[in-house]
Every structure is written in C-alpha cells, then in structure tokens.
C-alpha cells in the first residue's frame, strides 16, 4: 500500500484493498451483480465514488446533502479529525443516491438499520457483503475503497497530491507544511471527483482506462 506525505495524527492502519485497475473493474461488476439487500448494494455502489470512511457513509443524513450545489457536507462531530468535510458529488454519485427512496419522516439516514430507522446500518454490513461476494478480509474491506482511490488517483499523475489528501480528509502532521497547504483545492477536487467517477465507470464496463491524456495535467 502506498504511503503519503500528508498523514493524520492517528497511527497508520493498513487495511486490505484492491488497487489495480483490472481488479477494481471486476469488483465493481461484482457489486452491480450483488443479489443481497438493495440498500446494502446501493451503499456499496456509492462508496467507491465518494471514498469516505465507512462510518461516515453509514451515518450520512439527508440534511447534509445539497443536490443543487452537488456537495455533501459532513459535520465535524462525524469526522475522525473533528473537522467538517465537503465531498463534491459527481453525476454518478447523485444518480446512485437518487435511487434511494427518500422518506425523511421514516429515517434521517440514507442507510438506516433494518432493525431501527432511528439508527444507521450496522458497521459490519458492507464487509459482510464483500465476504458474501467472495472477497476475503485479506483482499478487500469497506475501508479499502479509500486506499483504492488514493493509489489510483496518485498514479494518474493528473492531480495535486495535496488535493487528493484533502479529499481523503487527511490532516498534515507537520505544522510548517500545514501552513503552506491550508487551501482546500476545491475546484480541482470537483474536477477530480467527476473524473474519478468517469474512470470507475470505464473500469466497470471493461474499458482500458489507465492514464487519460488531457494534454495538460492538473499538476501543471
């Protein structure tokens, strides 16, 4: 697993993740074919496009989403680093969310527990679904979608590494470097997240999308 310059204060925990384009495509097709609970399938389809921590997805509430601005704002009390975090929503992410039957009177959560609408889905739901699909715990985890995105986005060479770190909601441990990278890279992150969803669609559909050439990279 690739290591990054910008790291959070918490200890690094290595979790199993699929990080090669071919295997990512196979995983996405397996998710599309998942025959278990529909809510779980939608959560698994959404997670690669937003690559937040699994707990942040489980606790997502309808009130946090602004579909006109195409952004999901996660409040600080739900974030590991206790800082609010904004996730640009690609066309694909919004389309997946729209498949959920929104009934705020039933539950504030996008993915409520099957046992109680006042609680989010279980923390083991997605991992259990991955096991049911045949992926062992040493192959892929719900948290592994973050490493998948981080690895492939960095390998593209199109995006500023700090923009990727910001989207992962990592916090730079070095105070001097943090002072120079306090910008949120918002416009670049919006472009990156749409490109990422398009890239995932290509892998899912079997296209050989390895490193697109835009003539000028985002690093330039």
Secondary structure, DSSP 4 states (H G I P E B T S, - for coil): ----SS--SSPP-------SHHHHHHHHHHHHT--S-HHHHHHHHHHHHH---HHHHHT-BGGGEETTTTEEEE-GGGSTTSS-EEEEPPHHHHHHHHTS---TTT-SBSSB-SS-TTSBPPTTHHHHHHHHTT--TTT--STHHHHHHHHHHHHHT-S-HHHHHHHTT---S-HHHHHHT----HHHHHHHHHHHHHHHHHHHTT---SS---SS-TT-
